[in-house]
Amino acid sequence: WELQGSTLKIPIVEKRALDLFTLKKYVNKFGGMTKVNAEKKWGSVAADMGYNATNVQKIGVLLKSHYERILYPLDVFEQEEAAKAKAELEQNKKEMEKQLKEKKKPKPNMSKTEKAEEDSKAFSKELARLQFYGAGPKLPGLPIQDKTEKTRGVKLNFEYDPLAKY
């Protein structure tokens, strides 16, 4: 809310702060805001949230106004983002299918090892960049580096004293 230039003030209902997460959860449980509005279930939402049973209808109207003002814009945003993500997923799926169709066409004059290598590179870009150079530093037959240089327990002598200027 602060990024949009307005501050969010948590509403007070029946002398206690309204739990917006719980309100959203119960409205979604009843089928969303449009369904709750159509069936006029705001009183039931208030009762399920634990508000006083005698004032359920009045509290339901308050919950409706708070939901429309605070949480409904979030619902609209989430629905738009879900639609964008779904469209992007469909587009990626189509692109992958197109790539698979192109790669299934066999190339002439290739040996089995070249085909296997190309398949593994197509499978993962990371595998294509991976290079093996052999075993690590402990190759048999190579002399082991001197371990006479101790680093533990040795007092270090700094030529530059960082506290000298103080």
N, C-alpha and C positions, 0 to 999 in steps of 0.2 A: 504494500500500500504506500509506503514512503517513497518508493521509486516513481509512483504515479503522481506524487505531489499531494497526497492526502494521508492523513493518519488514520489508523484503525483503532477505534475505541470499542472495547469489548462490551456488549450490552448487558445490562443487569435485568434479570427477570426473577420476580419473587425474592428480592433481596439477596440474590446470588448470581454470580457471573454465568453467562450462558456458555455452555461447552459447545463450541462450533463444530468440533469433530463429531461429537455424539449426535448433534442435530443432523449433520450431513449423513451420518451412518443410518439413522432412523428413517430419514426421508428416502434414501436409496433402498432401504429395506421395504418400504411401502410402494416402491416402483418409480421413484423420481418425482420431481416437483410437479410436472404436468399431470401425472396421475393423482398425486395427493390433492392438487387444486381441483381437478375434475370430480373426484369423489368426495371432496371436502373432508379429508382425513386429518387435518391439522390438529384437531382435538385429540385424536387417537395418538398422534405423534407426541403431543404434550403429555398424555397419560403414560405412554410407554417410557418417556424420559423421566418420569417420577415426579411430575408437578402435581399440585393440589387438585384433587378430583372435583372439587366444587367450582373451581375457576378454569376448568379445562378449555372451554370454548374461547374465553377471553385470552388465555395464554396461547392458544392455538393461533389466534389472529396475530399476536405479537411475534410468535415464532415465524409465521409466514412473512411478515414484513421484514424481520431481521434476515431471514433466509434469502429473500428477493434482493435485499440491499447488499448483503455481504457474500453469500455463498453462490448465488445463481451466476454471477459473472465468472466464477471459478469453474462451474459446471460447463458453461458455454465454451470457455477456453479449453478445458480438458476434452470436450467433444471435438472441437476443431483440430486439436493436436492429434487425437486418435484417428481422425479422418485423414490428416496429412500423413501420418505414419503408415496407415493402411495403403494409401495410394503409392507411397514410396516403396513399400514392401512389394506391391504388385508390379511396379516398374522394375525393381531389382530382380524379381522372379522372371519376368519376361526377358530381361537382358541375360540372365544366367542360362535360360533355355536356348536363347539365340547363340550364345557362346558354345554351349554343349553341342548344338547341331553343327556348328562350324568345325569344331575340334574332332567330331566323329568321322569326318571325311578323311580316309587314309591318304597319306602322302606317298607317292611312289619312290622307289629306290632307297628305302630306309631299312636298316637292319633291326633286329629285335631289340638289341641293347639301346639303340638310338630312340626307338619308339618308347621303350620303358623309361628312358631318361626324360624324354619330352613329356610323357604322362605325369611323371613325378613333379616336374617343374610346373606344369599346368595346375597340379593339385595344390601347390602351396608356393607362394612367392618367397617365403622364408626358407624353404628347402632349396630353392633355386640359388639363393645367396650363400647357403651354407657350404663351407669348404673344409675339407679334412687335410691336415698337414702331417698327421702321424701321431705317435704317442706323445705324452707330456714330457716334462723335464727329466724324468727318471728312466731314461733309456738304458738298457743293459750295455755295458761296455764303455760307457762314458764316465769320466771321472766325476765324482761328487764334489760340489763346491765346498770350499773350506767353511767349516762351521765354527771357526775360532773367533769370529767377530760376535761378541756378546752385546746384546742391547739391553738386557735386563740387569738392573743393579748398577749400571754404569752412570756416574754423575756426568751430566752434560755440561760443557763449558761454552756458554754463549759469549761471543765476542761483542755482541750488541746488547746492552742492557735496556730493556724497554722502559724501565722506571727511572732512568738516569735524569730525564728532563724534569722530574718532579722534585 
